[in-house]
Every structure is written in C-alpha cells, then in structure tokens.
C-alpha cells in the first residue's frame, strides 16, 4: 500500500510505475483514489468541526440551566441536535469512504526500484551472475522421481490415493535427506546471526491481506472452512504477521529471523501441478529468512539475503545463478526481487529454487509495523524475505548434481553430520 501523500503530490509517478508493470487497466484507479481522498478529507474535516462545535455549545446548556434561562437553553439544545444530526450524516459517510479508499489503495502496486529491468513477464528477467560451475555428466541422468525411486525414497501412487496429485510420501534415505537439508539450513542461518523461529502455520485473513495482494491470495491460499484462518503458503506470511500493529525501537533493528514451516499452496495458474514429480506441489517444507528493518537499511540487507542463499548452495556443491525479476514479473507488493536458480544437469538449464524480495514499506503500511527513530520520527518499517531452502524441490537439484555413474549420491561434507556421517546414499 502506497502513502496517500504520494497520490496527492506526485500521481504521475504512480501512473508511470503502473505502466512499467504493464497494468494499464489500473491507471483510472489513481484518479479515483485522488477524488475519493478529497471527499474523505472533506467529510472528515466537517465531522471534526461538528464534534468541536457540539462539545463547545453543549457546555453552554448547563450554564444556562443554572442561570434559569430555560428558553435560551432549549434553543441551544435544538442547535446541538441539529449539529448532532449533521454529524451523524458525516460519520455515516466517513467509515465507508475510508474503507473504499483503503480497498483501492491495496490494488495499486508498490513503486519498483530504479534498477529493476522493464519487461512484461518472466521471459524478460535478467541474469545477474552465477556461483559455481555446472559440471557436465558423462552419463544420462534419470528423471528426479526415478532417482528417488531407485532408493525406494518416494511413493506417489499411495499419495494419490490418500490426497490426490501434488502430494507425496518421502521414505528412507530420501526422507532423511529432506530432514537433513532443512536442519542444516536452520543451523547455517543461526550461525549467520539469525534467530530461529517456528511460527503458527495458520493465520487470519487480516494478516493474509497485509502480506500479499488479493490475486495472490486467491491463487495460493487454502481457506479453513468455517474459520477465519488460512494455511500459510510460506512462513514469511506468519513471520511478518508477528509484527502486526507494533512500534519498534530503531536501536533494536534489524530483526533477522530464520523460520521453519510446512507450506500449503493451491498452485492455481499456468504452471499447474505435475502428475509425476515434486517440482510444483501442494505441500512442502521450507526454511526461510525474514528481516524487519529501518527503511535506510533495506537495500544493503537485500544483498545480504541473496548472498546467504548463494553461499548455502555453494556448500552443497550445487551451482546457482541469480536472476533479477523484471517489472512485469514482480508481485504487486515487491519493490525489487531476484530468483535463486539451481543448475539441473539433466535438463541442462537452471530452475528456480528460491526467491528474494524487498517489499520496502508495502507490508508494514498494511499491518501498521512502525519504527521510532533516533530523530524522534515514527516511520514504517521495511520488510524483506528470502528462501534458504525449500525441499523437496531443492532435492531435485541436489540429487542431479551429486548423482554418480554407479547410481549412488554423494553427500557433501557440510551435510554429512546430519546424515549420520554417511558419505553417500546407495
């Protein structure tokens, strides 16, 4: 949600930003918001004036009654009643106008960073750099499910019977590998100074609407029938919600957190759910990193989050590249974003395994997350998030990159303590 003052002072900046995001259908909303804001301020100003008049005149009634000036007191009562009638009318307009204004404000995308590449969709995202060199295999690499099945490590057929497509049973060493990776990711982030948190896995609608756009919510979130609760799509939702309606002290910032959670997603859209595979699924687990900070610090902390992720994959011998999201591929609340993509030797291309976002104050405005600064000001915080690791998708890259010709899978040294000091899966 953008600051309403920006609409009053620089509406052309907002319109230009909407054009950069190829959302021209939202351009008329800017003028609607400006007109609605004028009407809301008119009604609110008049209501405040009437409250002041009512309070001031009401005091006269008691004095007049005490002086036994009953006729004058009755006249003042009528005057107060007339004010009260008009005030009721103003107050009946004030709330709905504010609600409608907030509803429209939440449809306007965040202002993107100046260096975000302009493009319509993910086909125009831009590669920034690579970490690690892809190794060419001298043997054919099987599909990831076939690799898992070679260790009796996955059962999709049973999952389809219990739950349908987009679910799985992980078993034996593959299940252990899954848990080992998340445990290692947890400790990796703790060692980097992030506080470990396990958040609630269900959140209220007021939190959902604070952390994402309505369109994202409809396409991602599962609603609990009969309850004001949604299953989280990522722990970021719950972690940012932790700060709803809070005032933070600048001296205590930034708050650096790493959180574990299961994640649940509808996966509505063009990609859909795989019938046989674990790349795009309804349920998975993730280790996340989340930062709440002073506005001046979010850009440098964004780079820190990206480096955390690339360093993590480097320790697991998985080559990655950092791909910047273009304007049209950025979700509405994002100011800037990059995807972390891992190398797939089988497909001989990179695929997404994580996403890093700087949302500036977009979430903080919706959730009223504020900061008291050293200068005595009160400003909205900035929020950021990035994936550390999200198995089982990340396991695809792990298995393909560490698979050997004899069918075994090497376990990098960093992960061996979490796998009972095994050096390979066989």
C-alpha positions as a Markdown table, in Angstrom:
| # | Residue | x | y | z |
|---|---|---|---|---|
| 1 | Unk | 0.0 | 0.0 | 0.0 |
| 2 | Unk | 1.4 | 3.4 | -1.0 |
| 3 | Unk | 1.4 | 6.5 | 1.1 |
| 4 | Unk | -1.7 | 8.6 | 0.3 |
| 5 | Unk | 0.5 | 11.7 | 0.2 |
| 6 | Unk | 2.2 | 10.3 | -2.9 |
| 7 | Unk | -1.2 | 10.4 | -4.7 |
| 8 | Unk | -1.7 | 14.0 | -3.6 |
| 9 | Unk | 1.8 | 15.2 | -4.5 |
| 10 | Unk | 3.0 | 13.0 | -7.4 |
| 11 | Unk | 0.2 | 11.0 | -9.1 |
| 12 | Unk | 2.2 | 10.9 | -12.4 |
| 13 | Unk | 5.0 | 8.9 | -10.6 |
| 14 | Unk | 2.4 | 6.3 | -9.6 |
| 15 | Unk | 0.9 | 6.2 | -13.1 |
| 16 | Unk | 4.3 | 5.7 | -14.7 |
| 17 | Unk | 5.1 | 2.9 | -12.3 |
| 18 | Unk | 1.8 | 1.2 | -13.2 |
| 19 | Unk | 2.8 | 1.4 | -16.9 |
| 20 | Unk | 6.2 | -0.1 | -16.1 |
| 21 | Unk | 4.3 | -3.1 | -14.6 |
| 22 | Unk | 2.1 | -3.4 | -17.7 |
| 23 | Unk | -1.1 | -2.9 | -15.6 |
| 24 | Unk | -2.7 | -0.1 | -17.6 |
| 25 | Unk | -6.1 | -1.2 | -16.5 |
| 26 | Unk | -5.3 | 0.2 | -13.1 |
| 27 | Unk | -4.4 | 3.7 | -14.3 |
| 28 | Unk | -8.0 | 5.0 | -13.8 |
| 29 | Unk | -7.8 | 3.9 | -10.2 |
| 30 | Unk | -5.2 | 6.6 | -9.5 |
| 31 | Unk | -7.7 | 9.4 | -10.3 |
| 32 | Unk | -10.5 | 7.6 | -8.4 |
| 33 | Unk | -8.3 | 7.4 | -5.3 |
| 34 | Unk | -7.4 | 11.1 | -5.6 |
| 35 | Unk | -11.1 | 12.1 | -5.8 |
| 36 | Unk | -12.1 | 9.7 | -3.1 |
| 37 | Unk | -9.4 | 11.0 | -0.9 |
| 38 | Unk | -10.6 | 14.6 | -1.4 |
| 39 | Unk | -14.2 | 13.6 | -0.5 |
| 40 | Unk | -13.0 | 11.6 | 2.5 |
| 41 | Unk | -10.9 | 14.5 | 3.8 |
| 42 | Unk | -13.9 | 16.9 | 3.3 |
| 43 | Unk | -16.2 | 14.7 | 5.2 |
| 44 | Unk | -13.7 | 14.0 | 8.0 |
| 45 | Unk | -12.8 | 17.7 | 8.3 |
| 46 | Unk | -16.5 | 18.6 | 8.6 |
| 47 | Unk | -17.1 | 15.8 | 11.1 |
| 48 | Unk | -14.2 | 17.1 | 13.2 |
| 49 | Unk | -15.6 | 20.7 | 13.1 |
| 50 | Unk | -19.0 | 19.5 | 14.1 |
| 51 | Unk | -17.6 | 17.5 | 17.0 |
| 52 | Unk | -15.8 | 20.6 | 18.2 |
| 53 | Unk | -18.9 | 22.7 | 17.9 |
| 54 | Unk | -21.1 | 20.2 | 19.7 |
| 55 | Unk | -18.7 | 20.0 | 22.6 |
| 56 | Unk | -18.3 | 23.7 | 22.9 |
| 57 | Unk | -22.0 | 24.5 | 22.6 |
| 58 | Unk | -23.1 | 21.7 | 24.9 |
| 59 | Unk | -21.2 | 23.3 | 27.8 |
| 60 | Unk | -23.5 | 26.3 | 27.4 |
| 61 | Unk | -26.6 | 24.3 | 28.2 |
| 62 | Unk | -25.6 | 23.6 | 31.8 |
| 63 | Unk | -24.7 | 27.2 | 32.4 |
| 64 | Unk | -27.9 | 28.5 | 31.0 |
| 65 | Unk | -29.9 | 26.0 | 33.1 |
| 66 | Unk | -28.0 | 27.0 | 36.2 |
| 67 | Unk | -29.0 | 30.6 | 35.4 |
| 68 | Unk | -32.6 | 29.5 | 34.9 |
| 69 | Unk | -32.5 | 30.8 | 31.3 |
| 70 | Unk | -34.7 | 27.9 | 30.2 |
| 71 | Unk | -35.8 | 29.3 | 26.8 |
| 72 | Unk | -32.2 | 30.1 | 25.8 |
| 73 | Unk | -31.1 | 26.6 | 27.0 |
| 74 | Unk | -33.9 | 25.0 | 24.9 |
| 75 | Unk | -32.7 | 27.0 | 21.8 |
| 76 | Unk | -29.1 | 25.8 | 22.4 |
| 77 | Unk | -30.4 | 22.2 | 22.7 |
| 78 | Unk | -32.0 | 22.5 | 19.3 |
| 79 | Unk | -28.8 | 23.8 | 17.9 |
| 80 | Unk | -26.9 | 20.9 | 19.4 |
| 81 | Unk | -29.4 | 18.5 | 18.0 |
| 82 | Unk | -29.0 | 20.0 | 14.5 |
| 83 | Unk | -25.3 | 19.6 | 14.8 |
| 84 | Unk | -25.7 | 16.0 | 16.0 |
| 85 | Unk | -27.9 | 15.2 | 13.0 |
| 86 | Unk | -25.4 | 16.6 | 10.6 |
| 87 | Unk | -22.6 | 14.8 | 12.4 |
| 88 | Unk | -24.4 | 11.5 | 12.2 |
| 89 | Unk | -24.7 | 12.0 | 8.5 |
| 90 | Unk | -21.0 | 12.8 | 8.2 |
| 91 | Unk | -20.0 | 9.8 | 10.3 |
| 92 | Unk | -22.2 | 7.5 | 8.2 |
| 93 | Unk | -20.1 | 8.6 | 5.2 |
| 94 | Unk | -16.7 | 8.7 | 6.8 |
| 95 | Unk | -16.3 | 5.0 | 7.5 |
| 96 | Unk | -17.4 | 3.7 | 4.1 |
| 97 | Unk | -15.3 | 6.3 | 2.3 |
| 98 | Unk | -12.2 | 5.2 | 4.3 |
| 99 | Unk | -12.9 | 1.5 | 3.6 |
| 100 | Unk | -13.4 | 2.1 | -0.1 |
| 101 | Unk | -10.2 | 4.2 | -0.2 |
| 102 | Unk | -8.2 | 1.5 | 1.5 |
| 103 | Unk | -9.7 | -1.1 | -0.8 |
| 104 | Unk | -8.5 | 0.8 | -3.9 |
| 105 | Unk | -5.1 | 1.6 | -2.4 |
| 106 | Unk | -4.4 | -2.1 | -1.9 |
| 107 | Unk | -4.8 | -2.6 | -5.7 |
| 108 | Unk | -2.0 | -0.2 | -6.6 |
| 109 | Unk | 1.4 | -1.9 | -7.0 |
| 110 | Unk | 4.4 | -0.8 | -4.9 |
| 111 | Unk | 6.9 | 1.5 | -6.5 |
| 112 | Unk | 9.6 | -0.6 | -8.1 |
| 113 | Unk | 13.3 | 0.2 | -7.7 |
| 114 | Unk | 15.0 | 2.3 | -10.3 |
| 115 | Unk | 17.3 | -0.5 | -11.5 |
| 116 | Unk | 14.5 | -3.1 | -12.0 |
| 117 | Unk | 14.6 | -4.2 | -15.7 |
| 118 | Unk | 11.4 | -3.3 | -17.6 |
| 119 | Unk | 9.7 | -6.4 | -19.0 |
| 120 | Unk | 6.2 | -7.9 | -19.4 |
| 121 | Unk | 6.8 | -11.4 | -17.8 |
| 122 | Unk | 9.5 | -13.9 | -16.6 |
| 123 | Unk | 10.8 | -14.3 | -20.1 |
| 124 | Unk | 12.4 | -10.9 | -19.8 |
| 125 | Unk | 14.1 | -11.5 | -16.4 |
| 126 | Unk | 17.8 | -10.7 | -16.4 |
| 127 | Unk | 20.7 | -12.9 | -15.3 |
| 128 | Unk | 22.9 | -11.1 | -12.8 |
| 129 | Unk | 25.7 | -13.6 | -12.0 |
| 130 | Unk | 26.5 | -17.3 | -11.4 |
| 131 | Unk | 28.0 | -19.0 | -8.4 |
| 132 | Unk | 29.7 | -22.4 | -9.1 |
| 133 | Unk | 30.4 | -24.0 | -12.4 |
| 134 | Unk | 28.0 | -26.6 | -13.8 |
| 135 | Unk | 29.6 | -30.0 | -14.2 |
| 136 | Unk | 28.8 | -31.9 | -17.3 |
| 137 | Unk | 28.0 | -35.6 | -16.6 |
| 138 | Unk | 29.3 | -38.3 | -18.8 |
| 139 | Unk | 26.2 | -40.4 | -18.3 |
| 140 | Unk | 22.4 | -40.0 | -18.7 |
| 141 | Unk | 20.7 | -38.6 | -15.6 |
| 142 | Unk | 17.3 | -40.1 | -14.9 |
| 143 | Unk | 14.2 | -38.0 | -14.0 |
| 144 | Unk | 14.3 | -37.0 | -10.3 |
| 145 | Unk | 11.4 | -39.2 | -9.3 |
| 146 | Unk | 13.3 | -42.2 | -10.9 |
| 147 | Unk | 16.4 | -41.3 | -8.8 |
| 148 | Unk | 14.3 | -41.2 | -5.7 |
| 149 | Unk | 12.5 | -44.5 | -6.6 |
| 150 | Unk | 15.9 | -46.2 | -7.1 |
| 151 | Unk | 16.4 | -45.7 | -3.3 |
| 152 | Unk | 12.7 | -46.6 | -2.5 |
| 153 | Unk | 12.6 | -43.0 | -1.4 |
| 154 | Unk | 9.2 | -41.8 | -2.7 |
| 155 | Unk | 5.7 | -43.2 | -3.1 |
| 156 | Unk | 3.5 | -41.0 | -5.3 |
| 157 | Unk | 0.9 | -43.7 | -6.0 |
| 158 | Unk | -0.1 | -44.1 | -2.4 |
| 159 | Unk | -0.2 | -40.3 | -2.0 |
| 160 | Unk | -2.6 | -40.0 | -5.0 |
| 161 | Unk | -4.9 | -42.4 | -3.2 |
| 162 | Unk | -4.9 | -40.5 | 0.1 |
| 163 | Unk | -4.6 | -36.9 | -1.2 |
| 164 | Unk | -4.6 | -36.6 | -5.0 |
| 165 | Unk | -2.0 | -35.1 | -7.3 |
| 166 | Unk | 0.6 | -32.7 | -5.9 |
| 167 | Unk | 1.3 | -34.8 | -2.8 |
| 168 | Unk | 3.9 | -37.5 | -1.9 |
| 169 | Unk | 5.3 | -39.9 | 0.6 |
| 170 | Unk | 9.1 | -39.4 | 1.1 |
| 171 | Unk | 10.8 | -42.5 | 2.6 |
| 172 | Unk | 14.0 | -43.9 | 3.9 |
| 173 | Unk | 17.2 | -42.1 | 2.9 |
| 174 | Unk | 15.4 | -39.6 | 0.7 |
| 175 | Unk | 13.1 | -38.6 | 3.7 |
| 176 | Unk | 16.2 | -38.5 | 5.9 |
| 177 | Unk | 18.0 | -36.3 | 3.3 |
| 178 | Unk | 15.0 | -34.0 | 3.2 |
| 179 | Unk | 15.1 | -33.5 | 7.0 |
| 180 | Unk | 18.9 | -33.2 | 7.0 |
| 181 | Unk | 18.8 | -30.4 | 4.4 |
| 182 | Unk | 16.3 | -28.4 | 6.5 |
| 183 | Unk | 18.2 | -28.9 | 9.7 |
| 184 | Unk | 21.4 | -27.9 | 8.1 |
| 185 | Unk | 19.7 | -24.8 | 6.6 |
| 186 | Unk | 18.4 | -23.9 | 10.1 |
| 187 | Unk | 21.9 | -24.1 | 11.6 |
| 188 | Unk | 23.5 | -22.3 | 8.6 |
| 189 | Unk | 21.3 | -19.3 | 9.3 |
| 190 | Unk | 21.7 | -19.4 | 13.1 |
| 191 | Unk | 25.5 | -19.3 | 12.5 |
| 192 | Unk | 24.9 | -16.1 | 10.5 |
| 193 | Unk | 23.2 | -14.4 | 13.4 |
| 194 | Unk | 19.5 | -15.1 | 12.6 |
| 195 | Unk | 17.1 | -16.0 | 15.3 |
| 196 | Unk | 15.4 | -19.3 | 14.8 |
| 197 | Unk | 11.5 | -19.3 | 15.0 |
| 198 | Unk | 8.8 | -21.8 | 14.4 |
| 199 | Unk | 5.6 | -19.8 | 13.6 |
| 200 | Unk | 1.9 | -20.6 | 13.5 |
| 201 | Unk | 1.0 | -22.5 | 10.3 |
| 202 | Unk | -2.4 | -20.8 | 10.1 |
| 203 | Unk | -3.1 | -17.1 | 10.0 |
| 204 | Unk | -6.2 | -14.8 | 10.0 |
| 205 | Unk | -7.4 | -13.0 | 6.9 |
| 206 | Unk | -6.3 | -9.7 | 8.2 |
| 207 | Unk | -2.7 | -10.9 | 8.2 |
| 208 | Unk | -3.1 | -12.6 | 4.7 |
| 209 | Unk | -4.4 | -9.3 | 3.2 |
| 210 | Unk | -1.5 | -7.5 | 4.9 |
| 211 | Unk | 1.3 | -9.6 | 3.4 |
| 212 | Unk | 0.1 | -10.2 | -0.2 |
| 213 | Unk | -2.3 | -9.0 | -2.9 |
| 214 | Unk | -5.8 | -10.3 | -3.3 |
| 215 | Unk | -5.0 | -12.0 | -6.5 |
| 216 | Unk | -2.0 | -13.9 | -4.9 |
| 217 | Unk | -4.2 | -14.9 | -2.0 |
| 218 | Unk | -6.9 | -16.3 | -4.3 |
| 219 | Unk | -4.3 | -18.3 | -6.3 |
| 220 | Unk | -2.3 | -19.5 | -3.4 |
| 221 | Unk | -4.0 | -19.8 | 0.0 |
| 222 | Unk | -6.2 | -22.6 | 1.3 |
| 223 | Unk | -9.1 | -21.3 | 3.5 |
| 224 | Unk | -10.2 | -23.3 | 6.6 |
| 225 | Unk | -13.9 | -23.7 | 6.1 |
| 226 | Unk | -16.0 | -22.0 | 8.9 |
| 227 | Unk | -12.9 | -20.3 | 10.4 |
| 228 | Unk | -11.1 | -17.0 | 10.0 |
| 229 | Unk | -7.9 | -18.9 | 9.2 |
| 230 | Unk | -5.8 | -19.7 | 6.2 |
| 231 | Unk | -3.0 | -22.3 | 5.8 |
| 232 | Unk | 0.3 | -20.4 | 5.2 |
| 233 | Unk | 1.9 | -20.6 | 1.8 |
| 234 | Unk | 5.3 | -19.7 | 3.3 |
| 235 | Unk | 6.4 | -18.9 | 6.8 |
| 236 | Unk | 7.1 | -15.3 | 5.7 |
| 237 | Unk | 3.3 | -14.7 | 6.0 |
| 238 | Unk | 3.2 | -15.7 | 9.6 |
| 239 | Unk | 6.6 | -14.1 | 10.4 |
| 240 | Unk | 5.6 | -10.7 | 9.1 |
| 241 | Unk | 2.2 | -11.0 | 10.8 |
| 242 | Unk | 4.1 | -11.4 | 14.1 |
| 243 | Unk | 4.7 | -7.7 | 14.0 |
| 244 | Unk | 1.2 | -6.5 | 13.2 |
| 245 | Unk | 0.3 | -3.2 | 14.9 |
| 246 | Unk | 3.7 | -2.9 | 16.7 |
| 247 | Unk | 6.1 | 0.0 | 17.2 |
| 248 | Unk | 9.7 | -1.0 | 17.1 |
| 249 | Unk | 12.7 | 0.9 | 18.5 |
| 250 | Unk | 15.4 | 1.7 | 15.9 |
| 251 | Unk | 18.1 | 0.7 | 18.3 |
| 252 | Unk | 16.8 | -2.9 | 18.2 |
| 253 | Unk | 16.7 | -3.2 | 14.4 |
| 254 | Unk | 17.2 | -5.0 | 12.2 |
| 255 | Unk | 15.3 | -8.1 | 13.4 |
| 256 | Unk | 16.9 | -11.0 | 11.5 |
| 257 | Unk | 14.9 | -14.2 | 11.7 |
| 258 | Unk | 15.0 | -17.7 | 10.1 |
| 259 | Unk | 11.9 | -19.7 | 10.3 |
| 260 | Unk | 10.8 | -23.3 | 9.5 |
| 261 | Unk | 7.3 | -24.3 | 8.4 |
| 262 | Unk | 5.3 | -26.6 | 6.2 |
| 263 | Unk | 3.8 | -24.6 | 3.3 |
| 264 | Unk | 0.5 | -25.2 | 1.5 |
| 265 | Unk | -0.4 | -23.8 | -1.9 |
| 266 | Unk | -3.2 | -24.2 | -4.4 |
| 267 | Unk | -0.8 | -23.6 | -7.3 |
| 268 | Unk | -3.6 | -22.1 | -9.4 |
| 269 | Unk | -2.3 | -20.7 | -12.7 |
| 270 | Unk | -0.5 | -21.5 | -15.9 |
| 271 | Unk | 2.1 | -23.9 | -14.5 |
| 272 | Unk | -0.3 | -26.3 | -12.7 |
| 273 | Unk | 0.5 | -29.4 | -10.7 |
| 274 | Unk | 2.8 | -32.2 | -12.0 |
| 275 | Unk | 1.2 | -35.6 | -12.2 |
| 276 | Unk | 4.6 | -37.3 | -11.6 |
| 277 | Unk | 7.2 | -35.1 | -9.9 |
| 278 | Unk | 7.9 | -32.9 | -6.9 |
| 279 | Unk | 8.7 | -29.6 | -8.6 |
| 280 | Unk | 5.3 | -27.9 | -8.2 |
| 281 | Unk | 3.2 | -29.4 | -5.4 |
| 282 | Unk | 0.5 | -28.6 | -2.9 |
| 283 | Unk | 2.6 | -29.3 | 0.2 |
| 284 | Unk | 6.3 | -28.8 | 1.0 |
| 285 | Unk | 8.6 | -27.6 | 3.8 |
| 286 | Unk | 10.8 | -24.6 | 3.8 |
| 287 | Unk | 13.5 | -22.8 | 5.8 |
| 288 | Unk | 13.0 | -19.0 | 5.3 |
| 289 | Unk | 14.9 | -15.9 | 6.2 |
| 290 | Unk | 12.9 | -12.7 | 7.1 |
| 291 | Unk | 14.2 | -9.2 | 8.0 |
| 292 | Unk | 12.3 | -6.3 | 9.6 |
| 293 | Unk | 14.5 | -3.1 | 9.4 |
| 294 | Unk | 14.8 | 0.6 | 9.3 |
| 295 | Unk | 14.0 | 2.0 | 5.8 |
| 296 | Unk | 17.6 | 3.2 | 5.3 |
| 297 | Unk | 18.9 | -0.4 | 5.6 |
| 298 | Unk | 16.7 | -2.5 | 3.4 |
| 299 | Unk | 18.8 | -2.2 | 0.2 |
| 300 | Unk | 22.0 | -3.5 | 1.8 |
| 301 | Unk | 20.2 | -6.2 | 3.7 |
| 302 | Unk | 18.6 | -7.3 | 0.5 |
| 303 | Unk | 22.1 | -8.1 | -0.9 |
| 304 | Unk | 22.9 | -9.9 | 2.4 |
| 305 | Unk | 19.9 | -12.2 | 1.9 |
| 306 | Unk | 20.9 | -13.0 | -1.6 |
| 307 | Unk | 24.4 | -13.8 | -0.5 |
| 308 | Unk | 23.1 | -16.1 | 2.3 |
| 309 | Unk | 21.3 | -18.2 | -0.3 |
| 310 | Unk | 24.1 | -18.5 | -2.8 |
| 311 | Unk | 26.6 | -19.3 | -0.1 |
| 312 | Unk | 24.3 | -22.0 | 1.2 |
| 313 | Unk | 24.0 | -23.8 | -2.1 |
| 314 | Unk | 27.8 | -23.4 | -2.6 |
| 315 | Unk | 28.3 | -25.6 | 0.5 |
| 316 | Unk | 26.2 | -28.3 | -1.1 |
| 317 | Unk | 28.1 | -28.3 | -4.4 |
| 318 | Unk | 25.1 | -27.0 | -6.3 |
| 319 | Unk | 25.8 | -24.3 | -8.9 |
| 320 | Unk | 23.3 | -21.5 | -8.9 |
| 321 | Unk | 22.6 | -18.2 | -10.7 |
| 322 | Unk | 20.9 | -15.0 | -9.5 |
| 323 | Unk | 18.2 | -13.9 | -11.9 |
| 324 | Unk | 16.6 | -10.5 | -11.4 |
| 325 | Unk | 12.8 | -10.2 | -11.8 |
| 326 | Unk | 11.6 | -7.7 | -14.4 |
| 327 | Unk | 8.9 | -5.2 | -13.7 |
| 328 | Unk | 6.0 | -7.3 | -15.1 |
| 329 | Unk | 7.1 | -10.4 | -13.1 |
| 330 | Unk | 7.3 | -8.7 | -9.7 |
| 331 | Unk | 4.3 | -9.3 | -7.4 |
| 332 | Unk | 2.5 | -6.1 | -6.6 |
| 333 | Unk | 3.9 | -5.6 | -3.1 |
| 334 | Unk | 7.5 | -6.1 | -4.2 |
| 335 | Unk | 10.0 | -3.2 | -4.7 |
| 336 | Unk | 12.7 | -5.5 | -6.0 |
| 337 | Unk | 13.2 | -9.2 | -6.4 |
| 338 | Unk | 15.6 | -11.9 | -7.6 |
| 339 | Unk | 15.2 | -15.6 | -8.1 |
| 340 | Unk | 17.9 | -18.1 | -7.0 |
| 341 | Unk | 18.0 | -20.8 | -9.7 |
| 342 | Unk | 19.9 | -24.1 | -9.4 |
| 343 | Unk | 21.6 | -25.9 | -12.2 |
| 344 | Unk | 19.8 | -29.1 | -13.5 |
| 345 | Unk | 22.4 | -31.3 | -15.2 |
| 346 | Unk | 19.5 | -33.4 | -16.6 |
| 347 | Unk | 17.8 | -30.5 | -18.3 |
| 348 | Unk | 21.0 | -28.6 | -18.8 |
| 349 | Unk | 19.4 | -25.4 | -17.6 |
| 350 | Unk | 18.7 | -23.5 | -14.3 |
| 351 | Unk | 15.4 | -23.7 | -12.4 |
| 352 | Unk | 14.0 | -21.7 | -9.5 |
| 353 | Unk | 14.7 | -22.9 | -6.0 |
| 354 | Unk | 14.2 | -19.6 | -4.1 |
| 355 | Unk | 13.0 | -16.1 | -4.3 |
| 356 | Unk | 14.3 | -13.0 | -2.5 |
| 357 | Unk | 12.2 | -9.8 | -2.1 |
| 358 | Unk | 12.4 | -6.3 | -0.8 |
| 359 | Unk | 8.9 | -5.1 | -0.1 |
| 360 | Unk | 10.0 | -1.7 | 1.4 |
| 361 | Unk | 7.1 | -0.5 | 3.5 |
| 362 | Unk | 4.2 | -2.1 | 1.5 |
| 363 | Unk | 3.5 | -4.8 | 4.1 |
| 364 | Unk | 4.3 | -2.6 | 7.0 |
| 365 | Unk | 1.7 | 0.0 | 6.0 |
| 366 | Unk | -1.0 | -2.6 | 5.7 |
| 367 | Unk | -0.1 | -4.2 | 9.0 |
| 368 | Unk | 0.9 | -1.0 | 10.9 |
| 369 | Unk | 4.5 | -2.0 | 11.6 |
| 370 | Unk | 6.3 | 1.2 | 12.7 |
| 371 | Unk | 9.7 | 2.3 | 13.9 |
| 372 | Unk | 10.5 | 5.0 | 16.4 |
| 373 | Unk | 13.7 | 6.6 | 15.1 |
| 374 | Unk | 16.6 | 8.2 | 16.9 |
| 375 | Unk | 15.5 | 11.6 | 15.5 |
| 376 | Unk | 12.1 | 11.3 | 17.2 |
| 377 | Unk | 10.2 | 10.4 | 14.0 |
| 378 | Unk | 7.9 | 7.5 | 13.5 |
| 379 | Unk | 8.2 | 5.7 | 10.2 |
| 380 | Unk | 7.0 | 2.5 | 8.6 |
| 381 | Unk | 9.5 | -0.4 | 8.8 |
| 382 | Unk | 10.8 | -2.2 | 5.7 |
| 383 | Unk | 10.3 | -6.0 | 5.3 |
| 384 | Unk | 12.4 | -8.5 | 3.3 |
| 385 | Unk | 12.4 | -12.2 | 2.8 |
| 386 | Unk | 14.3 | -15.0 | 1.0 |
| 387 | Unk | 14.2 | -18.7 | 0.8 |
| 388 | Unk | 17.1 | -20.6 | 2.4 |
| 389 | Unk | 15.9 | -23.9 | 1.1 |
| 390 | Unk | 12.6 | -25.5 | 0.0 |
| 391 | Unk | 12.7 | -29.2 | -0.3 |
| 392 | Unk | 11.6 | -31.4 | -1.9 |
| 393 | Unk | 12.1 | -29.0 | -5.0 |
| 394 | Unk | 15.6 | -28.3 | -3.9 |
| 395 | Unk | 16.3 | -32.1 | -3.7 |
| 396 | Unk | 15.9 | -32.3 | -7.5 |
| 397 | Unk | 19.0 | -30.1 | -7.9 |
| 398 | Unk | 20.8 | -31.9 | -5.0 |
| 399 | Unk | 20.2 | -35.4 | -6.4 |
| 400 | Unk | 21.1 | -34.5 | -10.0 |
| 401 | Unk | 24.3 | -32.6 | -9.2 |
| 402 | Unk | 25.5 | -35.2 | -6.7 |
| 403 | Unk | 24.5 | -38.3 | -8.6 |
| 404 | Unk | 27.3 | -40.7 | -9.7 |
| 405 | Unk | 27.6 | -43.0 | -12.6 |
| 406 | Unk | 27.1 | -46.1 | -10.4 |
| 407 | Unk | 23.7 | -44.7 | -9.1 |
| 408 | Unk | 25.0 | -43.5 | -5.7 |
| 409 | Unk | 24.5 | -39.9 | -4.5 |
| 410 | Unk | 27.5 | -38.2 | -2.8 |
| 411 | Unk | 26.8 | -36.2 | 0.4 |
| 412 | Unk | 28.8 | -33.0 | 0.7 |
| 413 | Unk | 30.9 | -32.6 | 3.9 |
| 414 | Unk | 28.7 | -29.9 | 5.3 |
| 415 | Unk | 25.6 | -32.2 | 5.2 |
| 416 | Unk | 27.3 | -35.4 | 6.4 |
| 417 | Unk | 26.8 | -34.7 | 10.2 |
| 418 | Unk | 23.0 | -34.5 | 9.5 |
| 419 | Unk | 23.1 | -37.8 | 7.6 |
| 420 | Unk | 24.8 | -39.9 | 10.3 |
| 421 | Unk | 28.2 | -39.1 | 8.7 |
| 422 | Unk | 27.3 | -41.1 | 5.6 |
| 423 | Unk | 29.4 | -40.0 | 2.6 |
| 424 | Unk | 26.9 | -41.2 | 0.1 |
| 425 | Unk | 23.5 | -42.7 | -0.4 |
| 426 | Unk | 23.5 | -46.1 | -2.1 |
